[in-house]
């Protein structure tokens, strides 16, 4: 957890993610990243120079799932927890029968999460994207859309009047895997029918092969993303 906290501190200082008096809504999917973020941001409050509040929200997609372990985990870290029921899953997979469901599902999930955050009085939403997520998104955009683009560590949504932050954007995924196993985080298996069969999974596999053939590829790619100002991806 020390490595994760160090990465969060660097991201906070570099991108100005957390301000004094913030009320931050953590998007808690039940995956290792979002669970680790609940614990890490709870711990970060202890030595951060800025006082902030936390909330955690899970968007229930409408698939059979038991979220009681998430509620218990949040209670243990004194983070108020909210479960938001939706029918996003049935809409995407049954009503719309989307051939490429991820985009629509993600948009609807973000909408539900942001609405919940506003109703809870939060001014920021924290998403658990890690270092590899940033690079995978860059490759997805480059290879499938022909443009250099990835998500921002911090972005303001005008229509929602809410700021989205990604405190773990510098955290290596291997650190999250280690913490998840060593701390026995209550990770939920994704109920999504498309899990493991997406373009993003293909890109994950490509990244693994790149690192197998070119050791250290991920570190050098991330250095280029963070430090190379000429591309302007993370100003």
Secondary structure, DSSP 8 states (H G I E B T S, - for coil): -HHHHHHHHHHHHHHT---TT-EEEEE--SSHHHHHHHHHHHHHTTT-SS--EEEEEEEE-SSS---HHHHHHHHHTT-EEEEEE--HHHIIIIIS--SSHHHHHHHHHHHHHHHHHHHTT-SEEE----HHHHHHHHHHHHHHHSS-----SEEEETTTTEEEE-TTTTS-HHHHHHHHHHTT--------TTTT-SHHHHHHHHHHHHHHHSTTHHHHHHHHHHH-GGG-TT-
